[in-house]
Amino acid sequence: LKLMLKDQKHVLAVEIMNGKYYDTGNKIEYMKTVVEFALRHPEINGEFKRFLNDLRI
């Protein structure tokens, strides 16, 4: 973003307040994000929790 502004590119942005930032730019952070969202999703969290428990990790 800073580089785009430095190069005088047109940028539309908003600062997120009181939220959680998810960095999906690397494989492990992407996987953590997917797991967290799956556990929070009301339609799939039960089945996903059972799946994780069945892994016995």
C-alpha positions as CSV (number, residue, x, y, z in Angstrom):
1,L,0.0,0.0,0.0
2,K,2.8,2.4,0.9
3,L,4.5,1.7,-2.4
4,M,1.3,2.3,-4.3
5,L,0.8,5.6,-2.6
6,K,4.5,6.5,-3.2
7,D,4.0,5.8,-6.9
8,Q,0.9,8.0,-6.8
9,K,-1.4,5.1,-7.7
10,H,-5.1,5.5,-7.0
11,V,-5.9,3.6,-3.8
12,L,-9.2,3.0,-2.0
13,A,-8.8,1.7,1.5
14,V,-10.4,1.6,4.9
15,E,-8.8,0.9,8.3
16,I,-10.5,-2.0,10.0
17,M,-11.2,-1.1,13.6
18,N,-11.8,-3.7,16.4
19,G,-11.4,-6.6,14.0
20,K,-9.0,-9.5,13.6
21,Y,-6.5,-9.4,10.8
22,Y,-5.9,-12.7,8.9
23,D,-2.6,-13.0,7.0
24,T,-3.2,-15.7,4.3
25,G,0.1,-14.9,2.5
26,N,1.8,-18.1,3.6
27,K,0.6,-21.6,3.8
28,I,0.5,-22.1,7.6
29,E,-1.4,-18.8,8.3
30,Y,-3.8,-19.7,5.5
31,M,-4.5,-23.1,7.0
32,K,-5.0,-21.5,10.5
33,T,-7.5,-19.1,9.0
34,V,-9.5,-21.8,7.2
35,V,-9.6,-23.9,10.4
36,E,-10.8,-21.0,12.5
37,F,-13.5,-20.1,10.1
38,A,-14.6,-23.7,9.8
39,L,-14.9,-23.9,13.6
40,R,-17.0,-20.7,13.7
41,H,-19.3,-21.6,10.8
42,P,-22.7,-22.7,12.3
43,E,-23.5,-25.1,9.4
44,I,-20.2,-27.1,9.5
45,N,-18.5,-26.6,12.8
46,G,-20.0,-29.8,14.4
47,E,-18.9,-32.0,11.6
48,F,-15.5,-30.3,11.4
49,K,-14.9,-30.7,15.1
50,R,-15.7,-34.4,14.8
51,F,-13.2,-34.6,11.9
52,L,-10.5,-33.0,13.9
53,N,-11.2,-35.3,16.9
54,D,-11.0,-38.3,14.7
55,L,-7.5,-37.3,13.6
56,R,-6.4,-38.0,17.2
57,I,-3.6,-35.4,17.1
